């Protein structure tokens, strides 16, 4: 009889402990993206869409804002040598990418470069970018990327405001086909960009019941089980 009584009391204690367990604050993330589609260069302060919504402070406390930037440069070139002898033609494509963000802050300034070359024959007498005296450099591409994380300061605080955060993309390209020959060129370049913004935050903790309420709930649950067990004690 005494052993069963002690078991009942232990059950009350365990149930009280279980009920008294609270939910700790948890970390979470929110990810948003914006982009500029592939378009002819040069590009000056082209807005990325859609705009980035500020952090909703009712969700919790913002810990960090991470901004990831990616830029793409693409180009096509057709060249014809007008020289009387074979020549090596080299295409150098260079792009300067700039991303401006919150508070008109320049977040990234990066340069992408790519090159290609080919040997062509002496001029064939026809300006048509065809034949052995011509070469086509098609789909030459280069990429840039970068990432920055902010935990304070003006950029960080901009995402805590009430207005959406805008990003603007600029791309300047320099494209040159050179060689020992007289050259005729037709060149077209394009650029694109995208940005990903990640909010790392701590969720607002759930309300914690008062200690007296927790104890009462535990005792009630335990006593119910105690009286059920008593029938068999």
C-alpha positions, 0 to 999 in steps of 0.5 A, a space after each residue: 500500500 505504501 509503495 503504491 502511494 509513493 508512486 502516485 505522489 511521484 506521478 504528481 511531481 512528474 506531471 507538474 514538471 512537464 506542465 512547467 516546461 516553457 517554449 524557448 525563443 527560436 531562430 528563423 529566416 525570411 528570404 526575398 529576391 529581386 532581379 534585373 533581366 538580361 538587357 543591352 549595356 550600358 545600364 545606369 541605375 536600373 531598379 531591381 524588381 520586386 522591391 524588398 519588403 522591410 522586416 516585420 518587427 512583430 515577428 521578433 528581433 532582427 539579428 542580421 541582414 545578409 545581401 547576396 549579389 550576382 551579376 552576369 555579362 554576356 556578349 556576341 562579336 563578329 569580326 572580319 580581318 581586312 588584312 592581306 595576310 592571316 592574323 590572330 584576333 582577340 576579343 576582350 570583354 570587360 564589365 564593371 558592375 555596381 549595386 546600390 542599396 539601402 540609403 543610397 549605399 554602394 554595396 558592391 563594385 565588381 569587375 568581370 572579364 573574359 576573352 577569346 581568340 581565333 586565327 583568321 585567313 587573309 581578307 577574302 574580298 567580301 565584308 559579310 563576316 563569313 568565310 575564313 577571314 571572319 570569326 564569330 565570338 558568340 555567347 561569351 559570358 562572365 559572372 561576378 558575385 558577392 555577399 555581405 552581412 549587416 548586424 547594425 548600422 544604417 544599412 541594417 536599420 533601413 530594413 527595420 523601417 516602414 518603407 520597401 528597400 530599393 536596389 539599383 544595378 549599373 553595368 558598364 562594358 568595354 569590348 575590344 577586338 584587336 589584332 595585327 590586322 585591320 578589323 571590322 567588328 560588330 559587337 553586342 553586350 548585355 548584362 543582368 543581376 539579381 539580389 537575395 536578402 535574408 533576414 535572420 531573426 529571433 522569434 518573439 517568445 510565447 507567453 509563459 504561464 505564472 508559476 502558481 498556474 503551472 503548479 495548479 495545473 500539474 496538481 490537478 492532473 496529478 490528483 486525477 491520476 492519483 484518485 484513479 490509482 487509489 481505486 486499485 490501492 
